[in-house]
Amino acid sequence: MNIKSNIAEIRKSIDTVCARCGRNPDAVRLVAVSKTKPAAMINEAAAGGQTLFGESYVQDFLDKADDVTADIEWHFIGGLQSNKVKYLCGKVAMIHSVDRLSLAREINKQWQKIDQPIDILIQVNIGKEESKSGTTADEMTSLVRQVSELPMLRVRGLMTLPPWFEEPEQVRPYFRQLRELGETVEELNLPNVEMRELSMGMSHDYEVAIEEGATMIRIGTAIFGARD
Ligand SMILES: *Cc1c(COP(=O)(O)O)cnc(C)c1O
């Protein structure tokens, strides 16, 4: 497993896809998903120039964050229980997985204590899958409206974990739908809400996600190898 060359491969592929669909590659940020992987691997990726990392499990993140010596930006991307929000406060620059008002309120409360704003994304369960978290597309607008009233939260876009298909092309309609939802919200002109980010696309489908407008792709396996 050569982490640095994996990252270089993905960067090259981002450039290729962007050239093909007429997008600026600087507008696509690579989130290296390091969940369950040790600090040493994160440090190695950082030495290869990677600056943005995504984590999904609070305890796993806390256990290793202090051993990461590089100056990096952490995003939290996983399902989040309200009682664990306090442990992330001041440590992550963005939370991708806000899917309910109670969670948004707790984030607001904790970041109020440090008197700093926090960027968040609204997670949408675009495929309406039982097994996945996320607000439904129908409820999304009302959630965004309520979240926009929380002073510490800056809504920066939408995130999704679409249904799994062997063939990435089949995921395209879901990515497209997320983009269209973002455009709908943008038109509402809500305070504290700017739909500039679409966090979508993982190891096996990120190329399609970029074609559909992803601004952040979340890649774990293709960088760090399979997880146990
Ligand atoms: C694990 C995870 C990823 C990365 O998935 P890979 O298939 O390993 O690239 C992306 N997003 C979320 C929310 C995840 O939990």
The ligand as an ORCA input file, in Angstrom:
! r2SCAN-3c Opt
* xyz 0 1
  C     -16.099      5.419      4.769
  C     -16.745      6.590      4.138
  C     -16.296      7.086      2.911
  C     -15.159      6.473      2.124
  O     -15.563      5.336      1.471
  P     -14.535      4.534      0.503
  O     -15.435      3.659     -0.283
  O     -13.609      3.792      1.397
  O     -13.842      5.531     -0.337
  C     -16.932      8.199      2.397
  N     -17.961      8.798      3.055
  C     -18.409      8.359      4.231
  C     -19.525      9.064      4.898
  C     -17.834      7.240      4.806
  O     -18.309      6.803      5.991
*
